[in-house]
Amino acid sequence: MNRAAMFKYDILVAKNPETGHALIATHGLNTNHLTTVLGRKEPGRWFEILGWVVNGGLRNRGIEPTALSTEELVEIVKRFPPQILAKK
């Protein structure tokens, strides 16, 4: 992933063209609902790690790549956008 892009956008959807794995990166937003929606579409393929929703990665090796296109992922993010965490 291009680290400069992560700092330019609040939400970044990226898909590895070689492996088909994807991630949705945020700056610490609440991604619980988004993770649930993706998990229902593709059980066992999506995990939440510190405000990111990931499909595979160093902690989740052996996970099947998503069958969703980048465009489909963007549409899902638009329908179920990550939210600002409530302050306690």
Contacts in CASP RR format, 6 or more apart in sequence:
PFRMAT RR
TARGET T0000
AUTHOR 0000-0000-0000
METHOD contacts of the structure
MODEL  1
MNRAAMFKYDILVAKNPETGHALIATHGLNTNHLTTVLGRKEPGRWFEIL
GWVVNGGLRNRGIEPTALSTEELVEIVKRFPPQILAKK
1 12 0 8 1.000
1 14 0 8 1.000
1 23 0 8 1.000
1 25 0 8 1.000
5 12 0 8 1.000
5 14 0 8 1.000
6 12 0 8 1.000
6 25 0 8 1.000
10 26 0 8 1.000
10 27 0 8 1.000
10 29 0 8 1.000
11 24 0 8 1.000
11 25 0 8 1.000
11 26 0 8 1.000
11 29 0 8 1.000
11 77 0 8 1.000
11 81 0 8 1.000
11 82 0 8 1.000
12 23 0 8 1.000
12 24 0 8 1.000
12 25 0 8 1.000
12 26 0 8 1.000
13 22 0 8 1.000
13 23 0 8 1.000
13 24 0 8 1.000
13 70 0 8 1.000
13 73 0 8 1.000
13 74 0 8 1.000
13 77 0 8 1.000
14 22 0 8 1.000
14 23 0 8 1.000
14 25 0 8 1.000
14 70 0 8 1.000
15 21 0 8 1.000
15 22 0 8 1.000
15 66 0 8 1.000
15 69 0 8 1.000
15 70 0 8 1.000
15 73 0 8 1.000
16 22 0 8 1.000
16 65 0 8 1.000
19 65 0 8 1.000
20 65 0 8 1.000
20 66 0 8 1.000
21 54 0 8 1.000
21 55 0 8 1.000
21 56 0 8 1.000
21 57 0 8 1.000
21 63 0 8 1.000
21 65 0 8 1.000
21 66 0 8 1.000
22 54 0 8 1.000
22 55 0 8 1.000
22 65 0 8 1.000
22 66 0 8 1.000
22 68 0 8 1.000
22 70 0 8 1.000
22 73 0 8 1.000
23 52 0 8 1.000
23 53 0 8 1.000
23 54 0 8 1.000
23 55 0 8 1.000
24 31 0 8 1.000
24 34 0 8 1.000
24 52 0 8 1.000
24 53 0 8 1.000
24 54 0 8 1.000
24 73 0 8 1.000
24 77 0 8 1.000
24 82 0 8 1.000
25 51 0 8 1.000
25 52 0 8 1.000
26 51 0 8 1.000
26 52 0 8 1.000
26 82 0 8 1.000
28 50 0 8 1.000
28 51 0 8 1.000
28 82 0 8 1.000
28 85 0 8 1.000
29 51 0 8 1.000
29 82 0 8 1.000
29 83 0 8 1.000
29 84 0 8 1.000
29 85 0 8 1.000
30 51 0 8 1.000
30 82 0 8 1.000
30 83 0 8 1.000
30 84 0 8 1.000
30 85 0 8 1.000
30 86 0 8 1.000
31 48 0 8 1.000
31 51 0 8 1.000
31 52 0 8 1.000
31 53 0 8 1.000
31 82 0 8 1.000
32 48 0 8 1.000
33 80 0 8 1.000
33 83 0 8 1.000
34 53 0 8 1.000
34 76 0 8 1.000
34 77 0 8 1.000
34 80 0 8 1.000
34 81 0 8 1.000
34 82 0 8 1.000
35 46 0 8 1.000
35 47 0 8 1.000
35 48 0 8 1.000
35 53 0 8 1.000
37 76 0 8 1.000
37 79 0 8 1.000
37 80 0 8 1.000
38 45 0 8 1.000
38 46 0 8 1.000
38 53 0 8 1.000
38 55 0 8 1.000
38 76 0 8 1.000
39 45 0 8 1.000
39 46 0 8 1.000
41 68 0 8 1.000
41 76 0 8 1.000
42 55 0 8 1.000
42 64 0 8 1.000
42 66 0 8 1.000
42 67 0 8 1.000
42 68 0 8 1.000
44 63 0 8 1.000
45 55 0 8 1.000
45 56 0 8 1.000
45 63 0 8 1.000
45 64 0 8 1.000
45 65 0 8 1.000
45 66 0 8 1.000
46 53 0 8 1.000
46 54 0 8 1.000
46 55 0 8 1.000
46 66 0 8 1.000
47 53 0 8 1.000
47 54 0 8 1.000
47 55 0 8 1.000
47 56 0 8 1.000
47 59 0 8 1.000
47 60 0 8 1.000
47 63 0 8 1.000
48 54 0 8 1.000
49 59 0 8 1.000
51 82 0 8 1.000
54 60 0 8 1.000
55 63 0 8 1.000
55 65 0 8 1.000
55 66 0 8 1.000
56 62 0 8 1.000
56 63 0 8 1.000
56 65 0 8 1.000
57 63 0 8 1.000
66 73 0 8 1.000
68 76 0 8 1.000
END
